[in-house]
Amino acid sequence: MRLFWKVFLALMLTLLLTAAMSTWLSQKWLLENQAIEMRLMTLASLGETAVSLYEQESPADYHRWLRHTMRSQQFRGTLIDATGRPVLSRPLPPQLQRLAKQVATQQKRITIMKPPLLAVATPVQSESKHYYWIASSHLSPEHMREEIYMRIAIVLLAIGIVSWLLTRMFTRPIRQLQQRTVLLGQGSLTTRSPADIATRKDELGDLGRSFDAMAAQLDALINSHKQLLRDISHELRSPLARMQVALELARNEAGGKADAELDRIGLEAERLNELIGEVLTLARFEEGAVQVGMSRLKLDDMLRDIAADAAFEAEPEGKSVSCHALAACYVSADKLWLGRALDNVIRNAIRHENSGSCVEITLTLLEKIACITVRDHGNGVDEAKLAHLFDPFFRASEAREHDNSGYGLGLAIARRAVEMHAGSIVARNHTDGGLQVEITLPVVA
């Protein structure tokens, strides 16, 4: 059945159920009110009988009538004279005493409906005397208003449950598809819609099958893109190697006459070789083909060694690297890949550091987590671009798109290497300027 008809029939069912419940409650309420009103009229009408028995028969007949006839009908009554005293000298309950005073003051019929108590007080006039008739009764459970309210609550609960079930029936598959869409957006290209949605014969089933087709196509396109990138990178290695051989031959033939130009060609060839290497490394991470050999490493010593190498290369540019408060700790890691991740982050900081400034490195411990902070004093990164800083080939500034400040792969490789070690890496702008990259890794004893 199509979703349109499901929604239509569900709404019709809910409306019909609501109308039926409302009609039933209205009728029930009306019948209860009528029953209570009839009981009050009966209680009030008994006053004439009480006066007649008391005056025309005898007080004893009146007393027997109260004890037998009234009690058999679950009624209680008292006849009060004009002075406010019961004719049989029996005291009234406190609540009925107040009722007697009210009827004597107002000289009209007064009723009390406080479930389970139902009482009436009314003036009664005989041929020669004036009386007040006070009568009461207890409502049966089916006549009590609390019972009516309970039924209303049950009806509302039933309508609420039906509405909840209908709403859940429609929103649950939509929520499942939304969750799968989030997974797909996060890069899980094998995500597909739940089987119970894809096999449906309505619009939600069509949506699920369209989602599966889109996910499959995206998976195929991205995999073909990665394969193309790997193939091109591999194919470039051969002509690059031949170009480097030809470059050496050209040096020998030139005899020093074109060293500057040939050096420039050699530099660009080396950069191209580095770029190809990083592309292939990233491709290995994407495929999960990176082999790691875990060992117990002293993280603070590793940081000092990497910082020392980076400082040596930064010195000619008027920059420096310093380590502050490196807490001693050990991690289980692959020395090659973790070292490469740290080196990429530190060199990226040096690349964007202002001349004459210092890249600051700290290592602190928080319970069983090591937190490495690398901060530069450069221009920072636009807040809107921070989330993409670790994406492949991402450039934080359009002005550096064609300069020689890297290929946009170092931080991408660093993120994958850190995540491979069950760690995390984030970047944020420091409040005093510059970019701060934080790496967390689990420590071992």
N, C-alpha and C positions, 0 to 999 in steps of 0.2 A: 504494500500500500504506500502511496506517495505521502511525503511529509505534509503536504497541504491538507490532505484528507485526515491525517492523524491529528493535526492541530485543530482542524474544524470540528471533528467528532469529539475531541477531548474538551473543547470549549463548550460545545453543546451539552455534553454529559455533565460538566460542572454546573452550567446554568440550570439544567433540568433538576439536578440534585439539590441545588440551592433553593430553587423555587418550590420543590416538593417539601423540603425541610421547613421552609418558611411558612408554607400553607399549613402543614401539620402542627407547627408550634402555635400559629395564630389560632387555629381551631381549638387546640388544647388549652391555650390561655383563656379563650372566650368561655369554654365549658367550665373551667375552674372558677372563673369569676362568677358565672351564673350559679354554680353550685354553692359558692360561699354566700352570695346574695340571698339565695333561697334559704340557706341555713339561718342567716341573720333574721330574715322575715319570719321564719318559724319560731325562733327564740322570742322575737318581739310579740308575736301573736299569742304566745302562751300567757302573756300578762293578763289578758281578758279572762282566760280560763282560771287563772290563779285567783283573781278578785271574785269571780263568780262563786268558786268553791268556798272561799273564805267567808263571804258575806251570806250567801244563800244556803249553803250546806252547813258546814261547821269547820272550826279550825282543825279538828281531827281529820276530817276528809281532805282538807287542804294539805295537811302534813303527810297523809298516806299517798296522796297524789305525787307530792315531791319525792318521796322515798322510792316509790315503785314505778310509776309511769315515767317521770322525768329521768330517773336513773337508767331505766331500761333503754331509753333513747340517747343515753350518754349526755344528758343535759343536767345542769345545775341551776337552780333559780331561787330567788328570795324576793319576797314582797315587803316593801318598806312603806310605813305610813307617812303622813304629811310632815311629821316631826323628824323624819330621818331615821327612825328605829325599826328594825325588823319586827314583823308582827309576831314571830315565834321566838323573839329574843335570842336569836343566834347571831353571834358577831360575824361580820363580813371579813373576808380576806383583805389585806391592805390595799391591793390593787383595785378591788371592787368597791372599797370604801371611797377611794378617790373618784371612782366612776359615779357613785351615788351622790356625792357632793356636786359633781358637775351637772348631773341631770336635774338636781334640785335647783341649781342656780340658773341654768339655761332653759329649763322647762321644754326640752325637745329631745328627740331620740338621739342617743350617742352610741357609737359603736367603737370597738377596739379590735384591731386585727394585728396581733403580735404572735405569729405562729410559735408554738402550736395553740396559743390561747385565742379564742374568739368569744367576744362578750358584747352584750347590748344592754343599754339602760333606756327606759322609756316611761314617760308619765302615763298613768292609767286612771281614768275618772269613772267612779261608780255613780249610782244615783245620789248618794249622800256624802261620799268621802273621796279624798284624793290620795292616790297611792303612786309608788314608783316601783316598777318591775325591773329587777336586775337578774339577768340570765347569762350563763356562760357555757362554753363547750370547747372541747379540744379537737382540733382539725386532725383528720386522718392523714397519713403521709402523702397520699396521692393528691390531697387538697392543699398542701403546704407550698408556699411560694418558693421556699428553698429547693423543693423538688423540681419546680418549674425551671428555676435558674440552673439547676444541675443538668436538666435535659437540654437547655440551651447550650450549656458548656459542652455537652457531649456532641450535640449537632455541629457546633463550631469546630470542635476537634476533628470530627469525621470529615467535614469539608476541608479543613486544613491538611489532613493526611492525604486526601485524594488530590488536592492541588499540589502538595509537595511531591507526590509520586509522579504526577503528570509533568511537573517542571523538571524533576530529575531525569525523567525519561528523555526529555529533549536536550537538556543542558549537559548531561554527562558525556555523550559522544562529542559534543562541541568542545568541552573542556579537554577531553583526551586529545582531540586533534590539535588544540592550541598548545598543549604540552609537547606533542610531537613536532610542531612547527618550531618551538623554541629550541628543541634538540637539534633540528635540522639547521637552524640559524647559527647554532654554536659549532657547527662543523661535523656533526654526526650524520654523514651522508647515507649510512645504511638504515636510518630511521624510516619506518613505514607506519601507516595507520594500523590500529588494532584490527584483528581479523573479523571481530564481530561487527565492525563498522564497514569494512570493505565489502562484506557479503550482503549488506542491507540492500533492499530494493527501492529505497526512497532517495530524496535529495541528499541526505547525509551520506548514504552509500556512494552516490555520485561524487560528492566532495572528497570522501576518503580515497576513492580510486583515482581521482584527479591528483590528489596529494601524492599518492604512490608514484604515479607517472612522472610528476614533476621532480620528486626526489630521485627517481632512477635516472632521469635525464641529467639532473645536476651532477649526480655521481659520475655518470659517464663523461660529461663535459670536463669536470675538474680532473678526473683521472687521465683523460686524454691530454689535457693541458700539462699536467705533471709529467706525463710520459714524453710529450714533445719537448719540454724543458730539459729533461734528462738526456734525451737523444741529441738535442742540439749541443748541450754541454759536452757530451762525449765526442761528438763529431768535431767540435772546435779544437779539441786537444791535439788532434793530428796536424792540421794546418798550422796551429800555434807552435808546435814542436818544430815543424819544417821552417817556419819563419825565424825561430831563434837560431837554427843552424845557419840559415841564409844570412842572418845578422852577423854572426861570427865570421862568416866568409867575407862579408862586405867590409868588416873591420880590417881584416888582413889585406884586402885589395886596396882599401882607401889609404892605408899607411898613416893614419892619424889625421888626414885632411878633413874628415867629416865626423870627428868624435862626438861633438855636441849633438848633431842630428841623430847619429846612431845611438847615443846614450838615451836620447829621448824616446826613440823607437823601442829600445830595450826596456825602458821604464814602463811604457804603455803596455808592452807585451807581458811584462811581469804582473802588472795590475790586472790585465785580462786573464792571466793564468790564476791569480788569486780569486777573481770573481767566479770563474768556472769551478774552482775548488769549493767555494762557499755554496754555490748553487747545488753541486752534487752532494755536499754534506747535508744541506737542508732537505734534499730529496730523500736521502737515507733516513733522516728523522721522520719524514712524512710517511715513509713505507714501514717504519718500525724495524729497519734493517741494521740499526746501530748496535754493535756488540759492546757490552760493558763488562769490565772486570772490577768488581767491588773490592775495596780493601780499606783498612782503618787508616785514616789520614789525619794529621794534625793540621787543622784548618788555619790557625793563626800563622804557623810557619809558611804554609802555602801562600797566604795572602802577602806576607812580607817578601817572599821571593818574587811573586808576580809584580808587586808594587815596585821593587827595586829595578826589575827589567824595564818596566814602563817608565820609571823616572829617568833612567839613562837615555831613553829615546826622546823624552819630553824636554830634557834640559836644553838642547840646541834651539828650541822654540821659545825659550824664556819661561817655561812652565815647570811645575814641580809636583811631586806626589808625596803625601805624608800619611803615615798610619798612626791613628790615635786610639789608645785604649783597646788594644786587641786582646780580648779574653781568650785564655787558653781553653781549647776544646777539640774534640775529635769527631769526625764524621765518617760514615761508611759511604765511599764514593769511588768512582772511576777517576783516577788522577788526570788522565788526558782530557776527558770531556768536562769535568768540573773546572779544571784549570783553564780550559779554553773559554768557558762561559764567563769566569771571573775576568780573564784577560780582555775579552770583548767589551765587557761593561766598563772596565777601567780605561781602556784605550778610547772608547767612545766619549768618556768624560774628558779625557785629555784633548781630544779632537775639538770639542766645543768649549773648552776652557779659555778664558781670556788670558792674553799674554801677561806674564808677571804674577799670575794667580796660582793657587795650589789646589790640587784635587785631594779631598779629604776622605780617608777610608777608616771606618770604625767597625769593630766586631763586638757585639754584646750578647749576653745569654739571658733568655727569658724562659725559666723552667727548663724544658728539654729542647728548646729551639734556639738555634744560632741565627742572629740577625746581622747581616752584613750591609753596611750603608756606604754608598759611593756618591759623593756630592761634588759637583763642579760649581764654578762661579760665573757661568756663561749667561746667555740670555733666556735660558729656560725654553719651555715648549708651550705652545698655545693649549689652554685647558681642554679645548674640544678635540685636540689631536693626541692627548696623552694615552687614551685607550688604544690607539693604533700604533703606538711607538714600537711595539714588539712584532708588528706584522711584517712579512717579507717585503722588501723593496720600498718600505715606507720612508718618506722624506718629511721631516718635521718642518722644513721651510722650503718654499718654492725657490728661494734665492740660491739654495745649495743644490738644486736639482742637477746642475751640470758641472759642479765643482769636483774636487778630488777628495772629498771628506768621507768617503766610504760608499758602500753599495746598498745599504739598507738591509743587510743580511746578518750582520754581527749580533744585533740584539735579538733577532728572530731565532738564531741558533742558540744564543744564551738562554732564552726562555725555554726552549725545548730541552736543553741539557739540564737546566735546573729542575724542570718538571720530571725529567727522567730520574732524578734523585729524590723524588717525593717532596720537593720544595716549591716555593713560589717566588715570583719576581714582579714588582710593581714599581712604577715611576710616578713622582709627583714633583711639583714645583716647590722649592724651598721658600719659606716666608721672607728670607733675606735675599732672595735672588738665586738663580741657578737651578739646575735639575738635580734631584736626589733619587737614586735608584736603590731599592731595598730588596735584598735577597734573604729568604729564610730557608734554613735547612735543619732537618732533625739531627740531633747529636747522639753520639753513642758513648758508652762508658769507656 
